[in-house]
C-alpha cells in the first residue's frame, strides 16, 4: 500500500537546518531531539508513505522547504505565508512588495507543487483580519498565475473565506486546492465539495470526541479525501504525547478506514490517486 502525506513541516526538523523554520515548529522538533529530515523520510517510507509535501508558512520557511525538496526524490514543496504571519507582509501602503517579490519568485522553483498554507485564522488574532484577507487574495492570484493548487488554512473564518474564494471562481479552470486539517461542520464541507475542493484529514480525527465531527468525516467522498499529518503537530492516537512524523499518515489512514467501514487498501489507493491528481507529482519525477 502507498500513502501520501500532503502536509508536513519536516524541512526544519534538523538542528542544522538554519533559522528558516517557524519558531513554534522548531520547538516541537527540539522536543523530539532534532531528528534529521532523512531519518523522518526513511521511517515514513518504511510505513508506505512514498510522497511528502513540505509546506511553508512564511518566506524563510518556504525557502527552506524548496531547498529541502530539491534533491530528495520523494519530497515536494508548497510555498505559503500562514495567516498568522500576515502582519509581517502588509505595511501601511498595502503589500510589503520587496518581501512578496522574493516569495513570488519561489513559485517557479523546482518541485513546488502548490501555494500555501494560506487562508484566514481568526482564532488567535495574531494578524488583523483585513491583512489576512489581503494576503489570501495575493496568494490565490499567485497560484492562478502559475496554475498551482492551493493549500488553505481556515479557522473560525469561513464566513469571510467563502466570499473571497468566490471572487476567483470565474477564472479559467477555477481555484483548485485542499482545505487542510478540516474539522469544521457539514455545511462548510458541502460548500467545499460543491466547489471541487479536496479535504485534508489528519490525526485530529483519531482523538476527536465530537460525534458530529466523526460523522462529518464519514461523509467526505473517497474521491475528495486527502491524508496529511501536519507533523510535528497533531499526533494521532495512540501516539499522543510524542511528536508527529510523516509515518503517522498510515495510522490516520487505518483509523479512517475503520470509521468509514472501507478497506484500507481502497482508502490508500484513492487518497494517493487524489494527491497525484491535485499536485501532479509525475511532472517532477526524474
N, C-alpha and C positions, 0 to 999 in steps of 0.2 A: 504494500500500500504506500501511496505517496501523499504527502501533505505539503501545504504552503503556508508559511507564517507571513501574512500580508501586512503585518505591522509590528515592528520591534525597534528597539533603540540600542542595539549592541555595538554601534560604532564607537561608543565612548566607554566600553567596559574595561579596557586595558588601561592601567595606570600611565602607560607611555603614550596614550592617545592624544595627549595635549589638553588644551583648555577649551576646545571647541564644543564639547558636550555640555548639555544643560546641567546646572549645579545640582538640582534635585535628583536627576538621573545618576550623576556621578556618585552621589551619596549612597544610592542603592547598590551600585557596583562596588563601592568601597566596603559595604557591609558583607558582600559576597567574596571579598578578598581580591578584587580586581581580576577576574578571570580574563584570559586573553580571548579576543574575538574568535580566533581559530579553535580554541577549546570549545567554546559555545557552539560553533558551527559543527564541529565533529560530533558532539553529543546530539545535536539536532538531526544530523544525517543518520546517525545510528538508530534514531527513533522514526525514520522515514520522512523527516522534514527536509525536502530536497531544494526548496527555494525559500529565501527570506528577503523581505524588503526592509531596509533600514530607513526609518522615517525621521526627517529633520524637523526641528521645532524652532529654529532661528537661522540666521545667515551662517554663523560659525558652525552650528550643529549640522546644517545641510551640507556645508563644505566638507565636514568630517565624514558624513555619510557617503558622499560622492567618492572621496578618496578611499574609504573602506571598501566600497563595492568594486572599485576599478579593476583590481587584479584577482578578485575572488569569483570564480565562475558561477557559484550558486547564490550570490548576493547581489541585490539590486538596491537602488536608492530612490527615495522620494524627497523632494526639496520643499520645505514648508516653513512658515512662520506661524507659530501657535497663537491663538487669540490672546493669551496672557501676555505675549511679547509685543502686542500692537503699539504700546506706548513708546517703544524704542524705535519705531519705524515711521511714526507720524509726528511731524513737527508743526509749528504754528502756521506755516503756509500750506500744510497738507502732508504729502508724502516726503520722507527723507530720501530724495531721489538718488543720492550717491550710494546709500546702502542698498536700495532696491535695484539699482542698475547692476550691482555686483550679484545680488540674488538672482535676478532675471538671467544673467549670463550662465548660471548653472543649469538652466532648463535644457541646454543642448549638450551637456556633458555626457560622456559615455555611461550607459546603464542607468540613466534617470528614466524611470517608468511612470512617474506621477508627480503631481504638485500637492503638497500637504504634509503635516496635517495643518489644515486651516479651517477657520469657521468662527463660531461665536460661543463664548463661555461666560455666562452671567452669574455663575455660582459663587466665584470668589471675588470678582470685581477687580482683578489686577490691572486691567486696562479699561478705559471708558468704552461703553457700547458703540458710540459714534466712530471711535478709532478702529475698533474691531471690524465694524461694518465696512469702512473704507478699505482696510487691508484684505478682507474677504473678497471684495469686488476686484481688487488688484490681482489677487491670486487666481480667481476664476478666469479673468481676462488673459492672464499669462498662460494658463492651461489651455484655453481655447486657441490662443495664438500658435501653440506648439502641438496641438492635437493630443494633449495628455489628459488622462483621467485625474480626478481629484480625490483626495482622502480628507473627508470632512470630520471635524470635531465639533459637535453641537451639544451644549449642556445648558438646560434651563433657558433656551433661547430660540426654540423653533418658531415662535410667533414672529420673530424678526428674520429668521433664516429663510423661511419659505418665500416670502415676497422678494428677497434678494435673488434667491435661486431662480424664481420665475422670470426675473428680468432677462435672463440669458437663454431661456428655452427657445427663443426664436432663432438662435444661432444655428447655422447649418450643422447638423449632427447632434445638436443639443449638448447638454452637460452630462458627461459620463463620470461615474465615481462610486464611492462607497461611504456609507455612514459608519464611521469607525466606532467601535466599542458601544454599539447600540443597546440602550437599556430603557428606552422610552416606551410610550404607550402604543396601543394598536392603531390609533388614528394616525400617528406620525409614521408608523410602519406602512400603513396603507398608502399614505401620501408618497413615501419613498418608492414603493413598488410601482405606483402609478406613473412615477417619473423615471422609471427604468434604473433606479439606483440599486447597488448591491448593499448588503447589510453585514457588517463585521461583528462577529461574536467571539468573545474571549473568556478568560477564567471566571469572570463575574457570574456567568450562567451556572457554574458549578457550586457556588456558595450563596446564590440568591435565596432569600427567604420569602420572596413575593410570588404567590401563586399566579397573580395576574401577569407578572413578568415571564414566568416559566411558560404559561400558556401562549404568550406572545412569541416566544422562541419557537414553539411548535408550529406557528403559523407562517414562518418565513419559508417561502418556496425553496426547495433544494436548488433550483436554478438561479437563485439570487443570494445564496448564502456564501460567506467567506469566513475563513478561520483566521485568528490572529492571537497574539499573546500580549502585546503592549509591554513586553519584557523591557526592564526589570520589574514592572508593576503588575498587580492583579494576578498573583499566583493562584492557580486553580486548586481546589480541594482535590485530594487530601494533602497537598504540599504547602498549605498555608503556613506562614512563618519563615519560609525560605524565599530567596529571590527568584523571580520568574525568569525562565530561559525559553528560547525558541522550541526546545524539545517538548515543552508542555503543550504545544499545539495538538499533539496526539492525545493528550489527556482530555482536553476540552472536546475533541472530536468524539472520543469514546463516550463522554457524558452526553453529548447531544444526540448521538446515535441511540442511546438508551432512552433518553427523554422523548425523542420523536418516534421511537419504535421503528427505526430504519437500520438496515445492515450497515455496519461500519464501513465496509468496502464501498458501498454505494455512496455514502456521505463523503468519504475520502475522494473518490473519483470525481464526484460532482463539484466539490469545493475546489479541487485542484484545477479542473477544467475552467471553472468560473474565474479563478485567479489568472490563468493564462489568457482567457478571453479579454479580461479588463486591462491587464497590464502588459500584454504582448511580449512576454519574456523571449519568445522564439527569435525576435528581431536581434537580440543581443547574444545568442548562443554562438560560441566561437567555432 
